[in-house]
Amino acid sequence: MVLKTFGWSFAVTALGLVAAVLFGGWTAFGIVAILSVLEISLSFDNAVVNAGILKKMNAFWQKIFLTIGILIAVFGMRLVFPVVIVAISAQLGPIEAVDLALSDKDRYQELVTDAHPAIAAFGGMFLLMIFLDFIFEDRDIKWLGWLERPLAKLGKIDMLSVCIALIILLVSAMTFATHAHQHGGAHVDKAETVLLSGIAGLITYMIVGGLSGFFEDKLEEEEEREHEAEEEAERSGKPRSAVALAGKAAFFMFLYLEVLDASFSFDGVIGAFAITNDIVLMALGLGIGAMYVRSLTVYLVRQGTLDDYVYLEHGAHYAIGALAMILLVTIQYEINEIITGLIGVVLIGASFWSSVRRNRALAAAEGKADTSDEKTEVSSGV
């Protein structure tokens, strides 16, 4: 099972590390290995959230996610994206941007750093909306009940998540503008950039998420029709799985997954510049990491891990909220990537441990109930 799921990741790792040695020797090998670990640690929460969406899709769309989705994730976000942001920010053509990335790496890194406020605002707002919509929804299973119960009540207010997101964006933009002004006012226009990029992130979330939700709702009637057939199949001893998302619904869910992955990859791409400004090594390292995130997503779906460990999805969404705020803070302040990665790992680890404790408590309760039933049967027999 593990080899089948992670086989391609192992193969890409071997090829990537060999390519790194051929390209730049053992130093390049070490850089690519470090970047791979960085990407996996920063994107583990991405895999958990992806799994929650992917399990709703049928086998065909899951394969699309693993094939075309990989091309978009590895080549689009980890190789093309850093070049595109430089081309846009420096008003260069694509070929000029690639040439700059290969010939003048220091200037290339400087241009990417200048584009960071726009990237952070867009990604931060997209991820923040995911987090807010999650915590404001009333769920049967609650991890931090003392916090989630009152938030679920507040969530009944229409458009609350959008209002909060816009307020946070406004505060971020104003804070950045003040900071720039105090340092000579050379980059005061960045406040406008932050606002526009953040609103673009918000609009992207609402369009892609809204369309996927719309088509998912249209399948509810079909699922209801299948419900009776499913119950009949269970009575006959042949249980059927629920209808998986297909067609337009799955297509927009796929788009949602790709935008989500793009938002998650912002911190990895930006963080990679702290290690190297060589786009070849960056693409190799982050590409290997992206493969493992994809494989881990499929592993979680096939193993039913989210069903067994019910708080994992909560932990991942709290990690998303933390990452969103970190991205917005990095508009003004530099935050070490190790801190970013550790916050996500700690939150997901805590939710996993809570899930294990919950499962043990349920098993113990069932054991006591069974023992009680046996004693009742014995006493009745006597």
Secondary structure, DSSP 8 states (H G I E B T S, - for coil): -HHHHHHHHHHHHHHHHHHHHHHHHHHHHHHHHHHHHHHHHHHHHHHHHHHHHHTTB-HHHHHHHHHHHHHIIIIIIIIIHHHHHHHHHTT--HHHHHHHHHH-HHHHHHHHHHHHHHHHHHHHHHHHHHHHHHHTS--SS-SSHHHHHHHHHHTTSTTHHHHHHHHHHHHHHHHHHHHHHHTTSTTTTHHHHHHHHHHHHHHHHHHHHHHHHHHHHHTHHHHHHHHHHHHHHHHTT-------B-HHHHHHHHHHHHHHHHHHHHHHHHHHTTT---HHHHHHHHHHHHHHHHHHHHHHHHHTHHHHSTTHHHHHHHHHHHHHHHHHHTTTS---HHHHHHHHHHHHHHHHHHHHHHHHHHHHHHHHHHHHHHHHHHHHH-
